Amino acid sequence: MAFVVCDDPLMTGGETLPDDLSESELKKVEVLSAFLNEIRRPLPGRVAWRPGACLHIAALGVAPGYEGRGIATRLLETVLAEVRKRGFQHAFAECTGPASRACHERCGFECVHSVSADSFEHEGSRPLQGNDLVVDLMVRNL
């Protein structure tokens, strides 16, 4: 009924692009990678940015019909308690909506940076202009 996906963003391996991407697809990957880098820009100055120290909450979700029962909050609290035991010092997440941000705030995360897709600039242009997505970078000390 619920899931959480976590990773250590500084552990290497396994992240390769398919060989058959078109030039247009490669440009999209480049833009989205730059957007993600802009969202995460404050991290190295705020957290222990080394392998095994900072957990990335990549996704958190609850199945339809189970929302609003505190399941995501309890799941996130459980994950944070477990990774603290494993030596992680910080956790971060990129929240893309009010419900996600509120859940993380209930678990002690604070918003340290927000990036609007519409105003994001890359190589002198705004490649995501017209998109109303705002991503909040949420960080918590463990």
C-alpha positions in Angstrom: 0.0 0.0 0.0 3.0 2.3 0.3 6.6 2.5 -0.9 9.8 4.5 -0.4 12.8 4.5 -2.7 16.2 5.6 -1.3 19.7 5.7 -2.5 23.1 7.1 -1.6 23.7 9.6 -4.4 27.5 9.4 -4.1 27.8 5.7 -4.6 29.0 5.0 -8.1 27.9 2.5 -10.6 25.0 1.4 -12.8 24.0 4.8 -14.2 24.5 4.7 -17.9 22.4 6.0 -20.8 21.2 3.7 -23.6 23.5 3.8 -26.7 20.6 4.5 -29.1 19.4 7.9 -27.8 18.7 10.5 -30.5 20.4 13.9 -30.3 17.0 15.4 -29.2 16.7 12.8 -26.4 20.3 13.5 -25.3 19.5 17.2 -25.1 16.5 16.5 -22.9 18.6 14.4 -20.6 21.2 17.2 -20.4 18.5 19.8 -19.5 16.9 17.6 -16.9 20.4 16.7 -15.4 21.2 20.4 -15.2 17.8 21.1 -13.6 18.5 18.4 -11.0 22.0 19.8 -10.4 20.4 23.3 -9.8 17.9 21.8 -7.3 20.7 20.0 -5.4 23.2 22.9 -5.6 23.1 23.8 -1.9 23.7 20.2 -0.7 27.5 20.1 -0.5 27.6 23.2 1.8 24.8 21.9 4.1 25.3 18.2 4.6 28.1 15.7 4.9 28.5 15.1 1.1 30.4 11.9 1.0 29.4 8.2 0.4 27.5 6.7 3.3 26.6 10.0 5.0 23.7 11.5 3.1 20.6 9.5 2.1 18.5 10.6 -0.9 14.7 9.9 -0.5 14.1 9.4 -4.2 10.4 8.5 -4.1 7.7 8.1 -1.4 4.1 7.1 -2.2 0.9 5.7 -1.0 -1.6 3.7 -3.1 -4.8 5.3 -4.1 -7.5 5.0 -1.4 -4.9 5.0 1.4 -3.9 8.7 1.3 -4.4 10.9 4.4 -4.0 8.1 7.0 -0.4 9.0 8.0 1.1 6.0 6.2 3.7 7.9 4.3 4.8 9.8 7.4 5.2 6.6 9.4 7.0 4.9 6.6 9.4 7.9 6.2 10.0 8.0 10.0 10.8 4.3 10.0 13.3 4.7 7.1 15.0 7.6 8.8 15.3 5.7 12.1 16.9 2.7 10.2 19.4 4.8 8.2 20.4 6.7 11.3 21.4 3.3 12.8 23.4 2.6 9.7 25.5 5.8 10.1 23.8 8.2 7.8 24.0 11.8 9.1 21.6 13.6 6.7 18.7 12.9 4.4 17.3 15.0 1.5 14.5 14.8 -0.9 13.2 16.8 -3.9 9.5 17.4 -3.2 7.3 18.2 -6.2 4.0 19.0 -4.5 2.4 20.3 -1.3 1.5 16.9 0.1 5.0 15.6 -0.3 6.5 18.7 1.2 4.1 18.6 4.2 4.9 14.9 4.8 8.6 15.7 4.9 8.1 18.7 7.1 6.2 16.5 9.6 9.3 14.3 9.7 11.6 17.2 10.5 12.8 18.2 7.0 13.2 21.8 6.2 13.1 23.5 2.8 16.5 24.9 1.9 16.0 25.7 -1.8 13.2 25.9 -4.3 13.5 25.8 -8.1 10.8 26.8 -10.5 11.0 24.9 -13.8 9.5 27.9 -15.6 12.3 30.2 -14.6 15.2 27.7 -14.7 17.9 28.8 -17.1 20.3 26.6 -19.0 22.9 27.8 -21.5 21.2 31.1 -21.9 17.6 29.9 -22.4 14.7 28.7 -20.4 14.1 25.1 -21.7 11.3 24.3 -19.3 9.4 27.6 -19.7 5.7 27.2 -19.4 6.0 24.3 -16.9 4.4 25.1 -13.5 6.5 22.6 -11.6 8.3 23.9 -8.5 10.7 21.5 -6.7 11.6 22.1 -3.1 14.9 20.7 -1.8 14.1 19.3 1.7 17.0 18.5 4.1 17.1 16.8 7.6 19.9 16.2 10.0 19.7 12.8 11.5 
